[in-house]
Amino acid sequence: MSKLFSTLETVRLVLEHPKVLFDVIRRMDQSGERFIRESDLAFQVLSYTGHMDRTTKDRLRKVFKTDNLVQSNVVADVDNCNGERRLFFQESLINLLRICDASLHQELTDARLRKQLVTLWGIQKDLESSTFSLEDPDFTELVDVLMEHTSQLIGLLRSNVARMSRISADLQKMSAEASESPDKFAAFREDLLRNVAHLYERHIKPTLRFLNPQSRYKEGSNLFETLDALKSLLDRNQHVRIADQVFRSALSLGAAFQPIQDVAREVDHFLRKTRRGMMQYNAMEWHYRALLQAYARTQENDLRVTRLDGREFLSRRPFVIGLRQHSRPKEYRFGTSTSYYLNLFSEIECRLLDLRSARQSVLAVTGEGGRLQSATDVQRATRLLEILDQMKFRATADLTQELHGRLEGLVEDYRFTDLLTAMVRLTQKSFGEFDLTTTNRFGRLEHGNEIFVYRQRRLREKDQPKRELTDEQR
């Protein structure tokens, strides 16, 4: 069978269109396999080339055909299993593609790191019985293996650091997804904790232990002790240049410890924060269940138990004592009295009059860059005063709050400066059948990112006795 493309042409086209193998490698990693299914590769090629012209489409489909990949030595082996063909790509090509996309970098596991360390122990053992002669092929080949292995180890750790440096973005993305779907947060949090804990326990902690100079192994010395022993062996046998190279490799490996330690600290903080939130939730849920049990006892046949035993509940839960300092939440419900509905209808009537009088509002920001020009300031204030002169008011315990609610829905680009202008105007206005008085009570309003604290002003009918307004009049 003749070649369709040479190895160089095949690799060049694969790297020009890397998304095809990026996706199948990502799928391979997710399933924990070491091969790529021929059906997955074919489907990915069809999806990728669907929008291309016919010439490019045919060219890429021929490149990614199994026969061409095998002949060009891009695929090392093809296995037939259960009626499907499995492609084993050259590991060097897979590693090259992983370098091109940081998301494809595989986190180091404890088994892979121990394999690296066991290889160094074997090199050290062989070196101790070596002749240390440059004329001996066994020694020169052993030195080549040592240099190659340390270089691969440095590259592997650097790739791992690059992958872990993206952990902040991953955690931020996870938190954003959780906030977007609060109804699925419980299940999402469980999966999130499982994934992050697995990453921390199986990848980050083993890497930190591998790079920690204080680590101890039952089988032998740690990484830096092994490299130092290799350097000492080479120094004692007058191979200073090779010993210096081993020393520089040790320095490069030591530089990878701090970035991974920072990542470990960040992930550990994320896990502790999430666990603390779960503990708080579980604590509240436990106390709530205890309160439900105490309430259920009041529903039993014993007529003497009609209320919750507060003393017993407080004695077992001292944190509730601090809740007594907080005021009881106010109820918001419709009233049943005549005065309530009279105030409700008068408020609706006032709002309708406001809308009719300000149907053509010009209270908008027209200055450049969002800043008002002086002419627009005058125009805005003039129009605001015209609206205030046409407003109808009713008796209220807090005129500032009422005016804030009416202007907020009436004035375009409403700000607290508009409220201050309106209040200054009203203090100079005669209300006829009402009296405006200032109290010693303070109120608080929020609008956007601003907070306004003010002294409450009461609008009271002149023939009404000087007493506090009822809740319905408020």
C-alpha positions in Angstrom: 0.0 0.0 0.0 1.4 3.4 -1.0 1.7 6.4 1.3 -0.9 9.0 1.0 1.2 11.6 2.9 4.7 11.5 4.3 5.3 11.7 8.1 6.4 15.4 7.8 3.3 16.4 5.8 1.0 14.5 8.2 2.4 16.0 11.3 2.4 19.5 9.7 -1.3 19.2 8.9 -2.1 17.8 12.3 -0.5 20.8 13.9 -2.1 23.2 11.5 -5.5 21.9 12.6 -4.9 20.9 16.2 -8.5 21.1 17.4 -9.2 17.6 16.0 -6.7 15.9 18.3 -7.2 18.4 21.2 -10.8 17.2 21.5 -10.2 13.5 21.2 -7.2 13.7 23.7 -9.5 15.6 26.1 -12.1 12.8 25.7 -9.4 10.2 26.2 -8.3 11.8 29.5 -11.8 12.1 30.8 -12.4 8.3 30.2 -9.0 7.4 31.7 -7.9 5.5 28.6 -4.5 5.4 26.7 -6.0 5.0 23.2 -8.2 6.9 20.9 -11.2 5.2 19.3 -11.3 5.3 15.5 -15.0 6.2 15.6 -14.4 9.2 17.9 -11.6 10.5 15.6 -13.8 10.1 12.5 -16.7 11.9 14.1 -14.4 14.7 15.2 -13.0 15.1 11.7 -16.5 15.2 10.2 -17.6 17.9 12.7 -14.4 20.0 12.2 -14.5 19.9 8.4 -18.2 20.4 8.0 -18.0 24.1 7.1 -14.8 23.9 4.9 -14.5 23.9 1.2 -14.4 20.5 -0.6 -10.7 20.5 -1.4 -9.6 21.2 2.2 -12.3 18.8 3.5 -11.0 15.9 1.4 -7.4 16.7 2.2 -7.9 16.6 6.0 -10.1 13.5 5.8 -7.3 11.6 4.0 -4.7 12.8 6.5 -6.7 11.5 9.5 -7.6 8.2 7.8 -6.2 5.3 9.9 -4.2 3.9 7.0 -2.4 7.2 6.5 -1.7 7.6 10.2 -0.3 4.1 10.4 1.9 4.4 7.3 3.3 7.8 8.4 4.1 6.3 11.8 1.9 8.8 13.7 -0.1 5.9 15.1 2.2 3.4 16.7 -0.4 0.5 16.9 -3.9 -0.4 16.1 -5.9 -2.8 18.3 -9.2 -4.5 17.4 -11.3 -5.1 20.5 -15.0 -5.9 20.6 -15.6 -4.8 17.1 -13.9 -1.4 17.4 -10.5 -0.2 16.4 -8.3 1.6 19.0 -5.5 3.8 17.8 -2.4 4.2 19.9 -0.7 7.5 18.8 3.0 8.1 19.3 3.5 9.4 22.8 5.8 12.1 21.6 3.1 13.6 19.4 0.6 13.4 22.2 3.0 15.2 24.6 3.7 17.8 21.9 0.0 18.6 21.6 -0.3 18.7 25.4 2.4 21.4 25.4 0.4 23.4 22.9 -2.7 23.5 25.1 -2.2 24.0 28.8 -5.7 22.5 29.6 -4.4 19.1 28.3 -1.5 18.9 30.8 -1.9 15.9 33.0 -1.5 16.5 36.7 1.3 14.5 38.3 0.2 11.6 40.5 2.0 9.9 43.3 2.6 6.8 41.2 4.2 8.8 38.3 6.4 10.7 40.7 7.6 7.6 42.5 8.4 6.1 39.1 10.6 9.1 38.4 12.3 8.8 41.7 12.8 5.0 41.3 14.6 5.6 38.0 17.0 8.1 39.7 17.6 5.5 42.5 18.5 2.9 39.8 20.9 5.4 38.1 22.5 6.1 41.4 23.0 2.4 42.1 24.5 1.8 38.6 26.7 4.8 38.9 28.2 3.7 42.2 29.5 0.5 40.5 30.6 2.3 37.4 34.2 2.8 36.2 33.7 6.6 35.7 35.8 6.4 32.6 34.8 8.3 29.5 36.2 5.4 27.5 33.7 3.0 29.0 30.5 3.0 26.9 28.4 1.9 29.9 29.4 5.0 31.9 28.7 7.4 29.0 25.4 5.8 28.2 24.5 6.0 31.9 25.3 9.7 32.0 23.2 10.3 28.9 20.3 8.5 30.6 20.8 10.7 33.7 20.8 14.0 31.7 17.8 12.9 29.6 15.8 11.8 32.7 16.5 15.1 34.7 15.6 17.2 31.6 12.3 15.3 31.2 11.6 15.6 34.9 12.1 19.4 34.7 9.8 19.7 31.7 7.2 17.6 33.3 7.1 19.7 36.5 7.1 22.9 34.5 4.1 21.7 32.5 2.4 20.8 35.8 3.1 24.3 37.2 1.6 25.8 34.1 -1.5 23.6 34.5 -1.9 24.4 38.1 -1.5 28.1 37.6 -4.9 28.0 35.9 -6.6 26.6 39.1 -7.7 30.1 40.1 -9.7 30.5 36.9 -11.1 27.0 37.3 -12.3 27.7 40.8 -13.8 31.1 39.7 -15.6 29.4 36.9 -17.0 26.7 39.3 -18.3 29.3 41.7 -19.9 31.3 38.9 -21.7 28.1 37.6 -22.9 27.5 41.1 -24.4 31.0 41.5 -26.1 30.8 38.1 -28.0 27.6 39.1 -29.0 27.9 42.8 -31.6 25.2 42.4 -28.9 22.7 41.6 -26.4 24.0 44.0 -26.5 21.1 46.5 -25.6 18.5 43.8 -23.1 20.9 42.2 -21.4 21.5 45.6 -21.0 17.8 46.2 -19.4 17.2 42.8 -17.3 20.3 43.3 -15.9 19.2 46.6 -15.2 15.7 45.2 -13.3 17.0 42.2 -11.3 19.7 44.1 -10.5 17.3 47.0 -9.4 14.7 44.5 -7.1 17.3 42.7 -5.7 18.3 46.1 -5.1 14.9 47.6 -4.0 13.0 44.4 -2.0 15.6 42.5 -1.0 18.7 44.5 0.0 17.1 47.7 2.1 14.3 46.1 3.9 16.9 44.0 4.6 19.0 47.1 6.0 16.0 48.9 8.1 15.1 45.9 9.6 18.6 45.8 10.0 19.0 49.5 13.7 18.7 50.6 12.4 17.4 54.0 10.4 14.5 52.7 11.3 11.0 53.8 10.7 7.7 51.9 11.0 4.2 53.3 12.5 2.9 50.0 15.2 5.5 49.8 16.3 9.2 49.8 14.1 12.0 48.5 14.7 13.8 45.2 17.2 16.4 46.3 19.2 14.0 48.5 19.4 11.7 45.5 20.6 14.5 43.1 23.1 15.6 45.7 24.4 12.0 46.0 24.8 11.8 42.3 26.6 15.2 42.2 29.0 14.0 45.0 29.8 10.8 43.1 30.6 12.8 39.9 32.7 15.3 41.9 34.8 12.7 43.6 35.6 11.1 40.3 36.7 14.3 38.6 33.6 14.8 36.4 33.0 18.4 37.5 31.2 19.5 34.3 28.6 16.8 34.6 28.2 17.4 38.4 27.5 21.1 37.8 24.8 20.2 35.3 23.2 17.9 37.9 23.4 20.8 40.4 21.7 23.2 38.0 19.0 20.7 37.4 18.4 20.4 41.2 18.1 24.2 41.3 15.5 24.2 38.5 13.5 21.5 40.3 13.6 23.4 43.6 12.3 26.6 41.9 9.0 24.7 41.1 8.2 24.1 44.8 7.0 27.7 45.6 4.5 28.1 42.8 2.9 24.7 43.5 2.9 25.5 47.2 0.9 28.7 46.4 -1.6 26.7 44.4 -1.9 24.2 47.3 -2.6 27.0 49.8 -5.3 28.5 47.5 -7.0 25.2 47.0 -6.8 24.3 50.6 -8.4 27.7 51.5 -11.2 27.1 49.0 -11.9 23.7 50.5 -11.9 25.0 54.1 -14.2 27.8 53.2 -16.6 25.5 51.5 -16.5 23.0 54.3 -17.1 25.8 56.8 -20.2 26.8 54.9 -21.4 23.2 54.9 -20.8 22.9 58.6 -22.7 26.1 59.3 -25.6 24.8 57.1 -25.6 21.4 58.9 -25.6 23.2 62.3 -28.6 25.3 61.4 -30.4 22.4 60.0 -29.8 20.3 63.2 -31.1 23.1 65.5 -34.1 23.6 63.2 -35.0 19.9 63.5 -34.7 20.1 67.3 -37.1 23.1 67.2 -39.6 21.2 65.0 -39.5 18.3 67.5 -40.3 20.7 70.4 -43.1 22.2 68.3 -44.5 18.7 67.6 -44.8 18.1 71.3 -47.3 21.0 71.5 -49.5 19.2 68.9 -49.9 16.0 71.0 -52.9 15.1 73.1 -51.6 16.6 76.3 -53.6 19.8 76.6 -51.2 21.2 79.2 -48.5 21.6 76.6 -49.6 24.5 74.5 -46.4 26.4 74.1 -42.8 25.7 73.3 -40.5 25.2 76.3 -38.2 28.2 75.6 -36.1 27.7 78.7 -35.1 24.2 77.8 -34.3 25.2 74.2 -32.2 28.1 75.3 -30.3 26.1 77.9 -29.1 23.7 75.3 -28.4 26.4 72.6 -26.7 29.4 74.2 -26.2 31.1 70.8 -30.0 32.0 70.8 -29.5 34.3 73.8 -27.9 36.9 71.5 -30.9 36.9 69.2 -32.9 38.7 71.9 -31.0 41.9 71.2 -32.5 42.0 67.6 -35.8 43.6 67.0 -38.7 41.5 65.8 -39.3 41.7 62.1 -42.2 43.9 61.1 -45.3 42.4 59.4 -46.3 43.5 56.0 -49.9 42.7 55.3 -53.2 44.3 54.2 -55.2 46.1 56.9 -58.9 45.6 57.6 -59.8 49.1 58.9 -61.5 51.9 57.0 -58.5 54.3 57.6 -56.1 51.8 56.0 -58.0 51.7 52.7 -58.5 55.5 52.8 -54.7 56.0 53.0 -54.1 53.4 50.4 -56.5 55.1 47.9 -55.1 58.5 48.6 -51.6 57.2 47.9 -52.7 55.8 44.6 -54.4 59.0 43.7 -51.2 61.0 44.5 -49.1 58.7 42.4 -51.5 59.0 39.4 -51.5 62.8 39.7 -47.7 62.7 39.7 -47.6 60.6 36.5 -50.1 62.9 34.7 -48.2 66.1 35.6 -44.8 64.7 34.6 -45.7 62.8 31.5 -43.1 64.7 29.5 -40.2 64.5 31.9 -36.9 66.2 30.9 -35.0 65.1 34.1 -32.3 63.2 32.2 -28.5 63.4 32.1 -27.5 65.0 28.8 -24.0 66.2 29.6 -20.9 64.6 28.0 -19.3 61.7 29.9 -22.3 61.4 32.2 -21.7 64.8 33.9 -24.3 67.5 33.9 -23.6 70.8 32.3 -24.7 74.0 34.0 -27.6 74.7 31.6 -28.9 71.2 32.1 -28.6 71.6 35.9 -30.9 74.6 35.8 -33.3 73.0 33.5 -33.4 69.8 35.7 -34.0 71.8 38.9 -36.7 74.0 37.2 -38.6 71.0 36.0 -38.3 69.3 39.4 -39.8 72.3 41.2 -42.7 72.4 38.7 -43.5 68.8 39.5 -43.3 69.4 43.2 -45.7 72.4 43.0 -48.3 70.0 41.3 -47.9 67.2 43.8 -50.6 66.3 46.2 -49.6 65.1 49.7 -51.3 63.3 52.6 -50.6 62.9 56.3 -47.5 60.8 56.9 -45.0 60.1 59.6 -42.0 60.3 57.3 -42.3 62.8 54.4 -38.8 62.2 53.2 -39.3 58.5 52.7 -42.7 59.1 50.9 -41.1 61.7 48.6 -38.2 59.3 47.9 -40.6 56.6 46.8 -42.5 58.9 44.5 -39.6 60.6 42.9 -37.7 57.3 42.4 -40.2 56.0 39.9 -41.0 59.4 38.4 -37.6 61.1 37.7 -35.2 59.7 35.1 -31.7 59.1 36.5 -33.0 59.8 40.0 -30.3 60.8 42.6 -30.3 61.9 46.2 -29.5 65.4 45.1 -33.0 65.5 43.6 -34.5 64.5 47.0 -32.5 67.2 48.8 -33.6 69.8 46.3 -37.2 68.7 46.8 -37.0 68.7 50.6 -35.6 72.3 50.6 -38.5 73.3 48.4 -41.1 71.7 50.6 -39.7 73.4 53.8 -40.5 76.7 52.1 -43.9 75.7 51.0 -47.2 76.1 52.7 -49.2 72.8 52.9 -52.6 74.5 53.8 -54.4 71.9 55.9 -51.1 70.2 57.0 -48.3 71.1 59.4 -44.7 70.1 58.7 -42.7 69.3 61.8 -39.2 67.9 62.3 -38.8 65.0 64.8 -35.7 63.7 66.6 -36.0 60.3 64.9 -33.6 59.4 62.1 -34.4 57.5 58.9 -32.2 55.7 56.4 -32.6 55.3 52.6 -30.6 53.3 50.1 -30.4 54.0 46.4 -27.8 52.2 44.2 -24.5 52.4 46.1 -25.5 55.5 48.1 -27.0 55.7 51.6 -28.8 58.7 53.0 -29.4 59.3 56.7 -31.8 62.0 57.6 -34.0 63.4 60.3 -37.6 62.4 59.8 -40.2 65.1 59.1 -43.9 64.5 59.8 -46.8 65.9 57.9 -49.8 66.2 60.2 -53.3 67.6 59.7 -53.8 70.8 61.7 -56.9 69.7 63.5 -55.3 66.4 64.5 -54.0 66.0 68.1 -50.2 65.9 68.6 -49.7 62.2 69.0 -47.9 59.5 67.1 -49.4 58.4 63.8 -50.8 54.9 63.7 -49.2 52.2 61.6 -52.0 52.4 59.1 -51.4 56.2 58.6 -47.7 55.6 58.2 
